[in-house]
Amino acid sequence: MQKLRQEEELRRKTEIHEIEERKNSHINMLMKNHEKAFRDIRNYFSDIVYKNLDLITSLKEELKEMKRKEEKRNKEMAEVLEENKYLRESPQKAKEEVAELLKRLANYEKDRSALAVQSERDELYMKFSKAIQEVQQKSGFKNLLLECKLSALNDTLKKKEAQLSEVLSASNLDPSTFNMVTHKLEEVLESKNHTIRDLQYEVARVCKAHNDLLKTSEAKLRAFGIAVENLGFKPLESNTMAALNERFGQPHKLALKKIAKVMDSPDIRRGDTKAFDKFALQIRALVGILEIKVKLSFNAGHM
């Protein structure tokens, strides 16, 4: 009985040991399986987490891009609204701008015309001033030359008058001869007076043309808005004829005075034969004086 009990006990222990072995083996297998399942689950969830993180990151980037696009669209929308507002207001504003541009264009045309006229006026003013200065320079030189000639002719005239006075004081003519010579002298004087009148007419015509040219130039200057006082000089009007008459008088009047002086000479009244020769010299001297007078008148008329 004891032996049976021992056998049973041994068999029980052996079975227990086998059960323990199987249990441990099963536990180890379960642990391995659990570890493998855990690793698989961990790897799976790790992949999910990484994927979700990547997805979150991409979604954040996409969200930023969408916000940026939204801001851009909002900005574009604001610009469109502003442009729409401008387009609603633009017709009236465009009309005002067109009116302003037309006004500026009209002012520009006026300014350009004014500048063109001013430029033309300045050019004409310069040409006129230059022409006046040239004329005055030439006239001054010519006047100086004529004054020299006039001085020389005056000296010659004084010499002729002195010679005539000497001849008159020493001449004796009878009345008939004196009348004949006087008539001849009057014919010569009339011819000289005719020449003088022609020259005086020519001088008067030239003076009138000169004065008309001055008046026309002054009218043109006033038309372009230039005052004659702004030229810096005063255009000289010609009064040559008045100066000639005041300075020399009428040549035939001078000649008649000389003839009257000869007629009152005592030698002429006595009928001295030598007086005729002396009186002939007087006539020639008087004719020479008249020629000098004509030259003086002509030269003075062109000064």
Wavefront OBJ file of the C-alpha trace (Angstrom):
o trace
v 0.000 0.000 0.000
v 2.806 2.249 0.826
v 4.529 1.409 -2.350
v 1.428 2.108 -4.302
v 1.116 5.356 -2.599
v 4.688 6.196 -3.451
v 4.163 5.251 -7.040
v 1.064 7.314 -7.181
v 2.900 10.145 -5.565
v 5.707 9.841 -8.049
v 3.321 9.623 -10.913
v 1.475 12.634 -9.567
v 4.684 14.606 -9.289
v 5.690 13.544 -12.735
v 2.372 14.617 -14.118
v 2.580 17.862 -12.182
v 6.019 18.409 -13.533
v 4.829 17.756 -17.048
v 1.914 20.054 -16.483
v 4.333 22.675 -15.163
v 6.497 22.175 -18.175
v 3.585 22.465 -20.527
v 2.326 25.463 -18.591
v 5.699 27.173 -18.735
v 6.029 26.324 -22.385
v 2.559 27.687 -23.008
v 3.317 30.776 -20.970
v 6.524 31.346 -22.884
v 4.714 30.850 -26.140
v 1.961 33.253 -25.029
v 4.532 35.784 -23.937
v 6.298 35.524 -27.245
v 3.025 35.812 -29.084
v 1.988 38.755 -26.908
v 5.332 40.444 -27.439
v 5.063 39.893 -31.161
v 1.491 41.164 -31.164
v 2.591 44.143 -29.049
v 5.423 44.925 -31.418
v 3.071 44.629 -34.343
v 0.510 46.847 -32.654
v 3.237 49.294 -31.610
v 4.654 49.391 -35.111
v 1.199 49.757 -36.525
v 0.298 52.613 -34.253
v 3.724 54.153 -34.733
v 3.115 54.149 -38.456
v -0.304 55.615 -37.859
v 1.156 58.289 -35.579
v 3.909 59.176 -38.077
v 1.417 59.221 -40.873
v -0.925 61.340 -38.808
v 1.945 63.659 -37.918
v 2.857 63.958 -41.572
v -0.776 64.495 -42.362
v -1.065 67.120 -39.646
v 2.076 68.853 -40.928
v 0.815 68.789 -44.492
v -2.584 69.960 -43.308
v -0.930 72.810 -41.416
v 1.004 73.796 -44.546
v -2.149 73.498 -46.561
v -3.963 75.584 -43.976
v -1.258 78.248 -44.187
v -1.447 78.182 -47.990
v -5.220 78.439 -47.823
v -4.941 81.368 -45.404
v -2.415 83.031 -47.698
v -4.705 82.467 -50.666
v -7.616 83.742 -48.627
v -5.688 86.897 -47.740
v -4.710 87.303 -51.368
v -8.324 86.819 -52.453
v -9.445 89.296 -49.806
v -6.883 91.781 -51.068
v -7.941 91.162 -54.644
v -11.544 91.503 -53.553
v -10.732 94.841 -51.912
v -8.956 95.972 -55.079
v -11.899 94.820 -57.174
v -14.285 96.662 -54.880
v -12.101 99.779 -55.076
v -11.881 99.475 -58.839
v -15.624 98.920 -58.989
v -16.111 102.039 -56.908
v -13.702 103.917 -59.160
v -15.514 102.657 -62.230
v -18.791 103.845 -60.776
v -17.273 107.257 -60.102
v -14.996 107.332 -63.172
v -17.425 108.760 -65.779
v -17.845 112.055 -63.940
v -14.201 112.114 -62.944
v -13.172 111.261 -66.493
v -15.301 114.121 -67.787
v -13.676 116.483 -65.321
v -10.210 115.237 -66.310
v -11.047 115.638 -70.004
v -12.286 119.178 -69.346
v -9.117 119.951 -67.395
v -6.924 118.475 -70.131
v -8.783 120.451 -72.792
v -8.309 123.590 -70.730
v -4.618 122.856 -70.323
v -4.362 122.151 -74.052
v -6.005 125.489 -74.853
v -3.644 127.241 -72.451
v -0.738 125.368 -74.017
v -1.766 126.496 -77.486
v -2.101 130.076 -76.235
v 1.269 129.911 -74.517
v 2.885 128.418 -77.603
v 1.347 131.112 -79.810
v 2.420 133.767 -77.320
v 5.949 132.360 -77.255
v 6.037 132.253 -81.052
v 4.785 135.843 -81.273
v 7.207 136.908 -78.555
v 10.068 135.179 -80.350
v 9.061 136.830 -83.619
v 8.733 140.157 -81.807
v 12.183 139.781 -80.236
v 13.657 138.822 -83.594
v 12.024 141.814 -85.284
v 13.139 144.036 -82.421
v 16.733 142.824 -82.784
v 16.641 143.265 -86.558
v 15.071 146.713 -86.220
v 17.568 147.777 -83.561
v 20.452 146.465 -85.645
v 19.127 148.212 -88.760
v 18.634 151.488 -86.862
v 22.113 151.267 -85.376
v 23.627 150.532 -88.789
v 21.706 153.429 -90.326
v 22.762 155.739 -87.505
v 26.377 154.624 -87.805
v 26.327 155.107 -91.567
v 24.466 158.393 -91.177
v 26.935 159.560 -88.547
v 29.880 158.716 -90.780
v 28.188 160.284 -93.793
v 27.232 163.356 -91.771
v 30.820 163.699 -90.602
v 32.035 163.446 -94.198
v 29.425 165.934 -95.390
v 30.272 168.290 -92.553
v 33.881 168.216 -93.697
v 32.781 168.931 -97.265
v 30.418 171.625 -96.007
v 33.194 173.273 -94.041
v 35.431 173.227 -97.120
v 32.645 174.669 -99.296
v 31.943 177.362 -96.708
v 35.604 178.333 -96.795
v 35.445 178.458 -100.599
v 32.242 180.507 -100.387
v 33.866 183.011 -98.068
v 36.793 183.345 -100.475
v 34.416 183.836 -103.429
v 32.400 186.421 -101.510
v 35.608 188.248 -100.597
v 36.690 188.221 -104.255
v 33.237 189.431 -105.321
v 33.331 192.239 -102.790
v 36.736 193.319 -104.107
v 35.457 193.238 -107.710
v 32.286 195.146 -106.817
v 34.245 197.858 -105.089
v 36.455 198.391 -108.159
v 33.962 197.931 -111.075
v 32.239 200.654 -113.254
v 29.476 199.841 -115.835
v 27.022 201.984 -117.869
v 23.270 201.369 -117.230
v 22.533 199.665 -120.593
v 25.371 197.216 -120.234
v 24.410 196.658 -116.624
v 20.783 195.914 -117.622
v 21.923 193.420 -120.254
v 24.231 191.691 -117.818
v 21.523 191.779 -115.141
v 19.043 190.139 -117.537
v 21.585 187.477 -118.426
v 22.315 186.948 -114.760
v 18.603 186.611 -113.985
v 18.323 183.908 -116.661
v 21.252 182.063 -115.115
v 19.714 182.522 -111.669
v 16.356 181.220 -112.885
v 18.056 178.131 -114.319
v 19.918 177.596 -111.060
v 16.730 178.176 -109.065
v 14.953 175.581 -111.211
v 17.746 173.115 -110.474
v 17.538 174.017 -106.783
v 13.765 173.473 -106.755
v 14.213 170.065 -108.382
v 16.824 169.158 -105.811
v 14.641 170.479 -103.000
v 11.724 168.401 -104.297
v 13.928 165.298 -104.415
v 15.204 166.013 -100.900
v 11.625 166.547 -99.660
v 10.530 163.272 -101.270
v 13.399 161.362 -99.655
v 12.682 163.014 -96.284
v 8.998 162.093 -96.535
v 9.871 158.481 -97.415
v 12.262 158.390 -94.439
v 9.611 159.789 -92.063
v 6.955 157.412 -93.453
v 9.319 154.483 -92.872
v 9.838 155.604 -89.267
v 6.085 155.910 -88.679
v 5.453 152.471 -90.221
v 8.204 150.926 -88.077
v 6.808 152.559 -84.925
v 3.311 151.277 -85.775
v 4.696 147.748 -86.274
v 6.537 147.938 -82.956
v 3.382 149.064 -81.146
v 1.444 146.240 -82.848
v 3.945 143.746 -81.358
v 3.716 145.404 -77.939
v 7.098 147.195 -78.051
v 7.146 150.810 -76.949
v 9.373 153.150 -78.949
v 10.776 154.450 -75.641
v 12.195 150.946 -74.934
v 14.484 151.019 -77.985
v 17.199 152.866 -76.103
v 17.353 155.618 -78.744
v 14.973 157.991 -80.480
v 14.490 157.565 -84.262
v 15.475 160.813 -85.969
v 12.875 162.457 -88.211
v 14.267 164.509 -91.074
v 13.682 168.290 -91.132
v 16.304 168.980 -93.765
v 14.317 171.514 -95.830
v 13.575 173.778 -92.865
v 17.226 173.643 -91.830
v 18.348 174.537 -95.374
v 16.016 177.523 -95.686
v 16.972 178.708 -92.211
v 20.686 178.359 -92.852
v 21.053 179.477 -96.522
v 17.786 181.196 -97.488
v 16.686 181.383 -101.142
v 19.751 181.630 -103.420
v 18.044 184.009 -105.893
v 17.297 186.445 -103.059
v 20.979 186.489 -102.185
v 21.867 187.059 -105.818
v 19.403 189.971 -106.215
v 20.866 191.605 -103.135
v 24.313 191.353 -104.745
v 22.989 192.862 -108.013
v 21.344 195.736 -106.147
v 24.637 196.382 -104.407
v 26.427 196.475 -107.783
v 23.847 198.903 -109.244
v 24.473 201.311 -106.380
v 28.204 201.266 -107.067
v 29.591 204.735 -108.094
v 31.776 203.209 -110.811
v 28.709 201.652 -112.509
v 26.841 204.953 -112.403
v 29.790 206.819 -114.057
v 29.868 204.303 -116.954
v 33.519 203.412 -116.601
v 34.616 201.056 -119.430
v 36.755 199.055 -117.094
v 33.756 198.434 -114.881
v 32.268 196.021 -117.427
v 35.268 193.701 -117.185
v 35.171 193.889 -113.427
v 31.406 193.326 -113.449
v 31.913 190.268 -115.676
v 34.273 188.951 -113.039
v 31.569 189.696 -110.481
v 29.022 187.721 -112.517
v 31.349 184.741 -112.803
v 32.092 184.903 -109.086
v 28.366 185.161 -108.317
v 27.629 182.170 -110.551
v 30.370 180.251 -108.748
v 28.787 181.193 -105.431
v 25.406 179.995 -106.695
v 26.912 176.685 -107.774
v 28.431 176.295 -104.313
v 25.014 177.099 -102.798
v 23.418 174.409 -104.955
v 26.030 171.855 -103.886
v 25.573 172.835 -100.250
v 21.811 172.482 -100.547
v 22.084 169.116 -102.255
v 24.607 167.751 -99.745
v 22.639 169.091 -96.760
v 19.464 167.499 -98.141
v 21.129 164.067 -98.043
v 22.574 164.398 -94.542
l 1 2 3 4 5 6 7 8 9 10 11 12 13 14 15 16 17 18 19 20 21 22 23 24 25 26 27 28 29 30 31 32 33 34 35 36 37 38 39 40 41 42 43 44 45 46 47 48 49 50 51 52 53 54 55 56 57 58 59 60 61 62 63 64 65 66 67 68 69 70 71 72 73 74 75 76 77 78 79 80 81 82 83 84 85 86 87 88 89 90 91 92 93 94 95 96 97 98 99 100 101 102 103 104 105 106 107 108 109 110 111 112 113 114 115 116 117 118 119 120 121 122 123 124 125 126 127 128 129 130 131 132 133 134 135 136 137 138 139 140 141 142 143 144 145 146 147 148 149 150 151 152 153 154 155 156 157 158 159 160 161 162 163 164 165 166 167 168 169 170 171 172 173 174 175 176 177 178 179 180 181 182 183 184 185 186 187 188 189 190 191 192 193 194 195 196 197 198 199 200 201 202 203 204 205 206 207 208 209 210 211 212 213 214 215 216 217 218 219 220 221 222 223 224 225 226 227 228 229 230 231 232 233 234 235 236 237 238 239 240 241 242 243 244 245 246 247 248 249 250 251 252 253 254 255 256 257 258 259 260 261 262 263 264 265 266 267 268 269 270 271 272 273 274 275 276 277 278 279 280 281 282 283 284 285 286 287 288 289 290 291 292 293 294 295 296 297 298 299 300 301 302 303
